[in-house]
């Protein structure tokens, strides 16, 4: 006898989801970049073949994601794409819904960022070094302020990724920046960790300045290893 259990049917996209995809496709296919204006709501509704109400819902979703921005009396414009904004909103959900553990993050950072440091040492420009030095100085100045220190810390790592000359590395780092901060805030705040972090960042920067790719890779691996040890030492994570 045939199994009469209910059959699973793939969930179809809602009309609004379909419009969102169509709008993203329109922006990409027409090469629209930050600051470019979209057609009017009426024109877009006619192009997509939907009601203005459904279109507005889709536009609202894209505004919330930081893809579009309305300008009163001027229309709707494409925002410069900042992947970090999107992931900063999603990082708390990523940590719980995807079941990410701190060990997973540290393992990924060790492999990804060691390659980033290695490439940055080869491709960095003088301006990249100046920015990296600025963030390291910011870490020194904010040694007593955990929040500001962490901002400079992650900005250092993001700038290092930018210094590779490969935009995909910067996208990856921007994508995980808030996830890294989420995990750091789960552990006790100890000034000594920040103090010990300064020389490890300096070692990375020195190798990048010297364009010594092997030393930059080794310095990054050592830095992530120290972070792992600090988190182990911090025992069980505490709810922020």
N, C-alpha and C positions, 0 to 999 in steps of 0.2 A: 504494500500500500504506500502511496506517495506521501512524503512528509508534508504535513499541512501547516508547519510553522510559518510565521509571518516572514515575508521576503523583505530584505532591506532594499530600499530604493534610494539612490544617491540624491542628496538634497540639492535642489536647483537653486541657482542664484536668484536673489530678489531682483526686482526691476532696478532698485537703487544701486545694488552692487554692479549690475550690468552697465548702468550709466557711468558709474565711477570708473570702470575699466575702459569704457569708450572714451571718456574725457582724458584719462591718462594716456591712452593710445594717441589721441588727437594731439596732445601736448608733445609727445615724443616724435610722432610722424612729421610734425611741422617744425620741429627743432626749436620749440619755444623754451626760453631760458628765463632766469630770474629777472623780473621787471617787465617782461612782455605781457601785453594785455590780451585776454581772451575775447572772443566775440560776445555780444550782449546775451543776456539770458534768453530773450526771444529768439535770437539767431541760433543759439545752441539747442534750444528745445526743438526748433524746426529741423536742425541738422540730425539730431538723435531720434526725432520722431516720438517725443514723449511730452507729457504735460509739464507746465512750468513748476508745478508743485513737486513732482518727482525729481525734476532737475535740481530744484533748490535743496532738496534733501541730500542729493549726491554732492552738490557743491559744498554744502555744510560739512559733510564728511571729509572732503579734501581740504577744507580750511582747517578742520580739527587736526589733521595729520601734518599740517604745515606745508602743504603743496601749493595752496592758493591763499591769496589775501584780498579782501575787498577794500576798495578805496572810495570813500564817500564821494559821490558825484562824478567819479572817474571810471568805475567799472571794476572788474575782477582781474587780478594780475597773478602771474606765476611767481611764487616765492623762490629765492635761491635755495636749492636743495641742500638741506643740512640733515644728513642721516642720523646725526647724534640726537637731534630733537625728537625724532620719531622713536628711537630706541630708548631715550630717557623716559618716555611715557610708558613704554612697554616692559622695561627691565624688571619691575616688581612682579609682573605676571610671568615673565620668562623664568624667573628663579623658581617659582612654585609650580607653574603649569607644565614646564618641561623637565621638572625634577632635576635641576642643576645643583650640584654640590660644589663646595669650595675647592675640593681636590680636582674636579673636572676643569674648573676655571684656571687653576694654577698649572695644570698639565698643558692646557691649550696655550696659555700665555708663554710658558717656557719654550714651546716649539715655535710659535708664531713670532714672538718678540725677539728671540735670539736671531732669527733670520732677518727681521727688521733692522736690528742693530748692525748686523753684518753688512747689509746693503746700504744703510745710511752712512756707514764709514766710507763706502766707496763713492756714493753719489752726492753726498751733502754739499751744499753751497755755503759760502761765508755767511749769508743771511740766515740760513738754518742754524748755524752755530750760534749766532747772536741771539736768536730766539730761545734756543735751548739753554744758553747761559742765563737769560733773563728768567726763565722758569725755575732754574736751579737756585738763583739768587732769591726768587720769591719764596721758595721752600725754606731757605735759611732765615729769611725775615719773619716768616710765619710759623716758626718752630713751636711757638706756644699756642697756636690757633689751629686745631685739628682740621676744621672745615676748609680754611684757606690753604693750608698745607696740602691737603688732598687734591684741591683744585689745581694747584701748580704741579703736583705730582702727575696727575693724569694728563695735564696739558703737555708736560715734558714728553710723555710716552706717545701722545698723539702727534706732536711735532716731529718726534723721531721717525714715526711712520711716514709723515709727509716728506721727510728728508730723503726717503728712498727714491723719490721721483716716480713711484708707482702709486697712482691714486687708489688702487684697490686696497693696499695695505692701510692707508689712512681711513678708508671706509670701514674696514674691519675693526680698527682701534676705536673709531668713533662709536661704532655699534656696541662695543662691549664696555665702554667707559663707565656708564651708569651702573652696569651690572657689577663691575669691579668695586665701585663706591658702595653699592648695596651690601656687598659681602664685607667690606672693610668696616662698615658701621655696625656690623653684628658682633664685633669683637671689642674687648675693653680698650679704652683709649690710654696709651702709654707714651709719654713724651720720649722715652729712651728709644722706642722704635723709630720715631721720626729722626732723632739725632743720629741713629745708626744708618738710616736710609740716605742721608746726605752723601757720605763717602762712596756708597755703592752707585749712586747716580753720577757722582763725579768721575768714577772709574769708567763708566759707560761713555760719558762726554769726552773724557781725555782720549779714549780710544777712537772715538768718532773724529775728533779734531785731528788726531795723528793719522787718520785714514787707515787704521790698522783693523781690518775687518775681523781677523781671528780674535784679537783682544776684545773687540766690541761684543762679539758673540759670547765669549767666555764671561765677560763682565755682566752681561744681561742674564745669563744662566745662573750665575752666582747670586745676582740680585733677586731673581724670582725664587731661588732656593732659600734665601734668607727670609723672604716674605712667608714662605711655607712654614719655616721653622717658627716664626713669630706667631703664626696662627695656631700651630700645634701647642705652643707655649701658652697661648691664651685660653687653653682648655676648651670647654664647651661654649659654642656661640651663644650670645645673649640676644634676646629680641630687642631690636632698636627702639 
